Amino acid sequence: MSLWPVGCFHERCVLVTGGTSGIGLAIAEGFAAEGARVIAAGLEEIARPGVTGVLLDVRDRTAVDRLIGGLDRLDVVVNCAGLIRRLEE
């Protein structure tokens, strides 16, 4: 069951930072299930149906600019990148 109208994200380009694991990956897979062209950017390599995984450190502005500049369109951005400092918490 979808919360969105059928075809709402069909052929839309969605970028999910932090999209190669955890909540970000679940979000990326959800958009892909809705027909979006999804780019999941993160620090891990992934292979999922409908999701293109790219290695990206969002702290590297040049790498971010290169990724964004290489897209023909960008309709949705989900910033799910984060940092966990388990030993410091």
C-alpha positions in Angstrom: 0.0 0.0 0.0 1.4 3.4 -1.0 0.8 6.8 0.7 1.3 8.5 -2.7 -0.8 8.6 -5.8 0.1 5.9 -8.3 2.9 7.0 -10.5 3.7 10.1 -8.4 7.5 9.3 -8.4 7.6 7.5 -11.7 10.8 8.7 -13.5 11.6 11.2 -10.8 15.3 11.4 -9.8 15.8 10.9 -6.0 19.1 11.3 -4.2 19.3 9.8 -0.7 22.5 10.7 1.2 23.3 8.1 3.8 21.3 5.8 1.5 23.5 2.8 1.5 22.5 1.5 5.0 19.9 1.6 7.7 17.1 4.1 7.5 18.5 5.8 4.4 18.6 2.5 2.5 15.0 1.8 3.5 14.0 5.2 2.2 15.9 4.6 -1.0 14.2 1.3 -1.5 10.8 2.8 -0.8 11.3 5.5 -3.5 12.5 2.8 -5.9 9.3 0.8 -5.2 7.3 3.9 -6.2 9.1 4.0 -9.6 11.7 6.7 -8.9 15.2 6.6 -10.3 17.1 6.4 -7.0 20.7 7.3 -6.2 21.8 6.1 -2.8 25.0 7.9 -1.8 27.0 6.7 1.2 30.1 5.1 2.5 29.2 1.5 1.5 28.8 -0.2 -1.8 25.3 -1.6 -2.4 23.5 -3.5 -5.1 19.7 -3.2 -4.9 17.0 -3.4 -7.6 16.1 0.1 -8.7 18.8 1.8 -6.6 22.1 3.0 -7.9 24.6 3.0 -5.1 27.5 5.5 -5.2 30.3 6.0 -2.8 30.2 9.5 -1.3 31.5 11.3 1.7 29.2 14.3 2.2 32.0 16.2 3.9 33.8 16.3 0.6 32.3 19.3 -1.2 34.1 18.6 -4.4 32.7 15.0 -4.5 29.2 16.3 -3.7 29.4 19.0 -6.5 30.7 16.3 -8.9 27.7 14.0 -8.1 25.1 16.7 -8.4 26.6 18.3 -11.5 26.6 14.9 -13.2 22.8 14.5 -12.9 20.5 15.4 -15.8 17.8 16.2 -13.2 17.2 16.1 -9.5 13.6 16.1 -8.1 14.0 15.0 -4.5 16.8 15.1 -2.0 16.7 13.2 1.3 19.5 14.0 3.6 19.9 11.0 5.8 23.6 11.0 6.2 24.8 11.0 9.8 27.6 10.3 12.1 27.6 7.9 15.0 30.1 8.3 17.8 29.3 5.3 19.9 32.2 5.5 22.3 31.7 9.2 22.9 28.0 9.0 23.8 
